[in-house]
Amino acid sequence: MAVHRARLAPYVEPHLARRRAGVAHPVHDFLFTYYSFSPAKLLDWQPGWPSSGSPALLAKRRPLIRSTLALLRATATRAPTLGCFGLHEWAMVHRADRTRHPVPLRLGGTGTDEVVESHRIGCSHFDAFRFFTPSAEPLNALRPGPDDRAAYEQPGCLHATMDLYRHAFRLSPLVGSGLVADCFELAWDVRIVDMRAAPYDLTGTRLDPTGEPWTAIKIETPEGKQEYVAHQRAFAERAQPLRAELIRHCERLARDSSAPGDRSSE
């Protein structure tokens, strides 16, 4: 428990200090505000099923276990699709009067709109696509919906990789805190790249505990596109063993939650 708390304290404590001071961080607060897992729960140590949790909780989570397993399996079967260049963040502010964060746009409104309109947008992640502005939504080549995630999710998507953290904590404490922390740290790194490639001007924003300043991944340039794809590929490789581990956990939980004679989870 002490090792777990010490591992996550450098992420959690600055967030809590900012929250007490009423100061928001456009990058680092995301994992604590968008995802519904409190800092206290993240710091709490749970060994995982069957040492933590209960048969009653396992039975209650059975539908979630099965749907999560189906989504993870479907994602794992696909090769990473690279080349979206993080344009989902740009599409969220296309022709908008206000940005999603209190930060100016690096290229201004007109320049940002031109980037969106001059690229093919192929966002496969519903929870990104649903935030597209009305003018950008028709520009997306795909139509992911809330009920067909398994038909679209692919391992090259940065948001699908971040969502490994969501899958892990939603199954906690049936999934142990070590795997939750592994997925959290990967999501933390992905979020930084996600925002470095976004249209916002975050000059001077400190992105990590070492105090290194932010630099943009200029996806509107050939060099920026290459840098973004390299990050996509690296994150997909890092995510693969975590996704596989989550699948193994879900398979075991599905078996243990099945009624006698029910083989539908196999």
C-alpha positions in Angstrom: 0.0 0.0 0.0 2.8 2.4 0.9 4.6 1.7 -2.4 1.4 2.2 -4.4 0.7 5.6 -2.7 4.3 6.7 -3.2 4.1 5.8 -6.9 1.0 7.9 -7.5 1.5 10.8 -5.1 3.5 12.9 -7.7 0.4 12.9 -9.9 -2.3 13.2 -7.3 -0.9 15.7 -4.8 -0.3 18.5 -7.3 -3.8 18.0 -8.6 -5.2 18.3 -5.0 -3.1 21.4 -4.4 -4.4 23.0 -7.5 -8.0 22.1 -6.6 -7.6 23.7 -3.2 -6.2 26.8 -4.8 -8.9 26.9 -7.5 -6.3 26.7 -10.2 -7.0 24.5 -13.2 -4.5 22.7 -15.4 -5.6 22.2 -19.0 -3.6 19.0 -19.4 -3.0 17.3 -16.1 -6.5 17.7 -14.5 -8.1 15.7 -17.3 -7.6 12.3 -15.8 -9.2 13.4 -12.6 -12.1 15.4 -14.0 -13.1 13.5 -17.2 -12.7 10.1 -15.7 -14.9 9.3 -12.7 -12.3 7.8 -10.4 -11.5 10.0 -7.4 -7.9 10.7 -6.2 -8.7 8.9 -3.0 -9.8 5.7 -4.8 -6.7 5.9 -7.1 -4.5 6.0 -4.0 -6.3 3.2 -2.3 -4.6 -0.2 -2.6 -6.7 -3.2 -3.6 -5.0 -6.6 -4.5 -7.8 -7.7 -6.9 -10.1 -10.7 -7.1 -10.6 -12.7 -5.1 -8.6 -11.0 -2.3 -10.7 -7.9 -2.8 -14.3 -7.6 -3.9 -17.1 -10.0 -3.1 -19.2 -12.6 -4.9 -22.1 -10.1 -4.7 -20.0 -7.4 -6.4 -18.7 -9.8 -9.0 -22.3 -10.8 -9.9 -23.3 -7.1 -10.1 -20.4 -6.3 -12.4 -21.1 -9.2 -14.7 -22.6 -7.2 -17.5 -19.8 -4.7 -17.3 -17.2 -7.4 -17.3 -18.7 -9.0 -20.4 -19.1 -5.8 -22.4 -15.6 -4.7 -21.5 -14.2 -8.0 -22.5 -15.9 -7.9 -25.9 -14.6 -4.3 -26.5 -11.0 -5.2 -25.5 -11.0 -8.4 -27.6 -12.3 -6.5 -30.6 -9.7 -3.8 -30.3 -6.9 -6.2 -29.8 -7.7 -8.0 -33.1 -7.1 -4.9 -35.2 -3.8 -3.5 -36.4 -3.2 0.1 -35.2 -4.6 2.7 -37.6 -2.1 5.6 -37.7 -2.5 8.9 -39.4 -5.4 10.6 -37.7 -2.9 13.2 -36.5 -4.9 14.2 -33.4 -7.4 16.2 -35.5 -10.2 15.3 -33.1 -9.1 18.1 -30.8 -9.1 20.5 -33.8 -12.6 19.4 -34.9 -13.8 20.2 -31.4 -13.2 23.9 -31.9 -14.0 24.1 -35.7 -15.8 27.4 -36.3 -16.5 27.7 -32.6 -17.1 30.9 -30.7 -15.3 29.5 -27.7 -12.6 26.9 -27.1 -13.0 23.9 -24.7 -10.1 25.3 -22.6 -9.4 28.8 -21.4 -6.3 28.8 -23.7 -5.8 30.7 -27.0 -5.6 28.8 -30.3 -2.0 28.5 -31.6 -3.0 29.4 -35.2 -6.0 31.5 -34.3 -9.6 30.6 -35.3 -9.2 31.0 -39.0 -5.9 29.1 -39.1 -7.4 26.3 -37.0 -10.4 26.0 -39.3 -8.2 25.8 -42.3 -6.3 22.9 -40.9 -9.5 21.0 -40.2 -10.9 21.6 -43.6 -7.7 20.7 -45.5 -7.3 17.3 -43.9 -9.2 14.0 -44.0 -10.6 13.4 -40.6 -11.1 9.7 -39.6 -11.9 9.7 -35.8 -12.9 6.2 -34.7 -13.5 7.0 -31.0 -17.1 7.9 -30.1 -16.1 9.8 -26.9 -14.0 12.2 -29.0 -16.3 12.3 -32.0 -19.3 13.3 -29.8 -17.5 16.6 -28.9 -17.0 17.7 -32.6 -18.7 20.9 -33.4 -21.8 20.8 -35.7 -19.7 22.1 -38.6 -17.0 19.5 -38.1 -19.2 16.4 -37.5 -20.0 15.9 -41.2 -16.3 16.1 -42.1 -15.5 12.9 -40.2 -15.2 9.9 -42.5 -16.5 7.5 -39.8 -19.7 7.5 -37.7 -18.9 5.8 -34.4 -21.8 5.6 -32.0 -22.3 4.9 -28.3 -23.5 1.4 -28.8 -21.1 0.2 -31.5 -17.7 0.9 -29.9 -16.4 -2.6 -30.6 -16.9 -2.0 -34.3 -14.7 1.0 -34.4 -12.1 1.0 -31.6 -8.5 0.4 -32.7 -5.2 0.3 -30.8 -3.6 3.3 -32.6 -6.2 5.7 -31.2 -4.8 7.7 -28.3 -8.2 7.9 -26.6 -8.7 4.2 -26.9 -5.4 3.8 -25.1 -6.3 6.3 -22.4 -9.5 4.4 -21.9 -7.6 1.4 -20.7 -7.5 3.3 -17.4 -11.3 3.7 -17.5 -11.7 0.0 -18.1 -9.4 -0.9 -15.2 -10.8 1.4 -12.6 -14.4 0.6 -13.5 -13.7 -3.0 -12.6 -11.8 -2.1 -9.4 -11.5 -3.7 -6.8 -12.0 -6.8 -8.8 -9.0 -5.7 -10.8 -6.0 -4.8 -8.6 -4.6 -1.4 -8.0 -1.3 -2.2 -9.7 -2.9 -2.6 -13.1 -5.1 0.5 -12.5 -1.9 2.4 -11.8 -0.1 1.0 -14.9 -3.0 2.2 -17.1 -3.2 5.5 -15.3 0.5 6.3 -16.0 0.1 5.3 -19.7 -3.0 7.5 -19.9 -1.0 10.4 -18.3 1.7 10.2 -21.0 -0.9 9.9 -23.8 -2.8 12.9 -22.5 0.3 15.1 -22.7 0.9 14.1 -26.4 -2.8 14.5 -27.1 -2.7 18.2 -26.0 0.7 18.9 -27.5 -0.8 18.0 -30.8 -4.0 20.0 -30.1 -4.6 23.4 -31.6 -4.1 25.2 -28.2 -1.2 27.5 -27.5 0.1 26.1 -24.2 3.4 27.9 -24.3 4.9 28.0 -20.8 2.6 25.4 -19.4 4.5 22.9 -17.3 3.6 19.4 -18.4 5.4 17.1 -15.9 6.9 17.1 -12.5 10.4 17.8 -14.0 9.2 21.2 -15.0 10.0 20.8 -18.7 8.2 23.4 -20.8 5.5 22.5 -23.3 6.4 22.2 -27.0 3.8 21.8 -29.8 3.5 18.9 -32.1 2.7 20.9 -35.2 0.5 18.3 -37.0 -0.2 20.8 -39.8 3.4 20.2 -41.0 5.0 17.0 -42.4 7.5 16.9 -39.5 4.7 17.2 -37.0 2.7 14.5 -38.6 5.7 12.2 -38.5 6.2 13.0 -34.8 2.6 12.3 -34.0 2.6 8.9 -35.8 5.8 7.9 -33.9 4.0 8.6 -30.6 0.9 6.7 -31.8 3.0 3.7 -32.7 4.9 3.8 -29.4 1.7 4.1 -27.3 0.1 1.2 -29.2 3.1 -0.9 -28.3 3.0 0.1 -24.6 -0.8 -0.5 -24.5 -0.7 -4.0 -26.0 0.5 -5.9 -22.8 -1.9 -3.8 -20.6 -4.8 -4.6 -22.9 -3.9 -8.3 -22.9 -3.7 -8.3 -19.1 -7.1 -6.7 -18.8 -8.5 -9.3 -21.2 -7.0 -12.1 -19.0 -8.6 -10.5 -15.9 -11.9 -10.1 -17.6 -11.9 -13.7 -18.8 -11.3 -14.9 -15.3 -13.9 -12.7 -13.8 -16.4 -13.7 -16.5 -15.8 -17.4 -15.7 -16.1 -16.9 -12.0 -19.3 -14.9 -12.3 -21.0 -17.4 -14.6 -23.8 -19.5 -13.4 -23.2 -23.3 -13.5 -23.7 -24.5 -17.1 -23.4 -21.0 -18.5 -20.6 -21.2 -21.2 -21.5 -17.9 -22.9 -18.5 -16.1 -21.4 -15.9 -18.6 -22.7 
